Structures are given as structure tokens and as C-alpha cells.
């Protein structure tokens, strides 16, 4: 069973407009510079920012150690979350919810950043 949490933590800064457009148009030269896990400090707290682009999802979660952390919808199919504490690398997976309620799990994602 997966427990769902929704922390009230400041999220990562929004995507810059040019990076968002380039990703949406498939012409970003280095999508992993923006998407995926990145070590970060938010409001003085160390952790990891994870950002994903899943245009067909209505909702998204990162699952780590059986706990699902709700990702913040950023529009245009982008989602992000700031996880306090973990250092890279660590293992996690994604859960996406389609507009019709269909659940799609992407398992065994390994953060190697």
C-alpha cells in the first residue's frame, strides 16, 4: 500500500519560458538539465527537486519508500516536487493519473544525478 502525503513546502522555481517552450516543441538541447532529479535548497532546506513532463496526466506523484508525494501541476503537462532530505542518487517511481482516472505507474526509476 502507498501512503499519500501533500506537504506544504515551497516548490521549485517555475520553468523559464524559453525552456518550457523548447521542451514542448521537442527542441531543447539538454532536457535532463531541466527534467528529472536535481539537488536543490528551498527556503534553507536541502533536498531534491524532481520535474517531469507528462502531457496526458491530470495529476502526478513521486513514490519513494512507499510514500507518494503529490507533485505540483505547472501547466502544459509539467509537474514538480521538492523532497526534503534525500541526496542523489536514490530510487523512486512515478504515478500518473489520467483525466479519466486511469492510473499509470512508472516503476524502478533510479536517480543517478
N, C-alpha and C positions, 0 to 999 in steps of 0.2 A: 504494500500500500504506500502511496505517496502523500505526504502531508503538504499542504499548500500554505505558503506564507506570503504576505504582502507587507514588506517593511516600508515605513515612512522615512525613506532615505533620499537625500538629494540624488538625482540621477546624473548620468554623464552629460557633458555639454552636448547640445544638439549638433547634428551633422552640418558641416558647412555646405552652403547651397551648391557650390560647384562640385563637391564630392558626391553629394546626393544625386545631382543630375547625371554626372558621369557614370555612377553605378547603375542608375535606372536605364541609361542608354547603352550599357554594356561596353563602355569605352574607358573605364577607369584603369589606369596603368598598373595599379597595385591594390586590388580590392582588400587584401589581407591587412593593409595599412589601416583600414577603417573598420572592416568586419572582423568578427571573431573576438578572442580574448586579448585584453591589454592591461598590464599593470597600471594602476591609477591611484591617485589620492583625491578623495572628495571630502570636502569640509574637514580636512585634517585626518581622515580615516584612510588607512591603506587597504587596498583590495584589488579587485579585478573588474573592469568594465567589459561586458560582452555585448556585442551588437550583431544583429542578424538581419538579413533581408529575405522576407518570405511573403511575397505579394498576395498569395492566396489565403493567408491566415487572417483571422479576425482577432486572435489572441495568441500569446506565446509565453512559454515558461522555460526556465533553465532548471534542470533537476540535478541535484548533487547530494549524495549520501541520503537518498530517499526523500529529500525535501525539495518541493517545487517553488521556485521564486518567480513571481509574476514579473514579466518584462513590460516595460512602458512602451506603448504604441507611439511611434514618432511620425506616423503618416507615410503614405506611399509604400506600405509593406515593410517598413523598417521598425525594429523593436530593439530595446536596450535595457540593461540592468546593471547596477553596481552591486557586487557582492563584497561585503566587508570581510576582511581577514585572509582569504586564501591567497597563496602565492602561486605563480605559474611555475611549473605545469601542475594540473590537476585534472581529474576525469569528471565529465558532466555529460548530460544529454539534453536535447530539446523536446518539448511537447508543443505542437501547434494545434490550434482549434480553428477549423474552417467555419465560414459563416453559417453552414448548415448543421454545425455541431460535430462534424466528423473530427475524430482525434487522430493525429499523426505523430508518432514518436520517432525521433531520430536518436538512436542509442549509441553508446560507446564512442562519444566524441572525446578525444584526448587533447587537452590544452597543452600545447608544446611551445607556446610563445615565450 
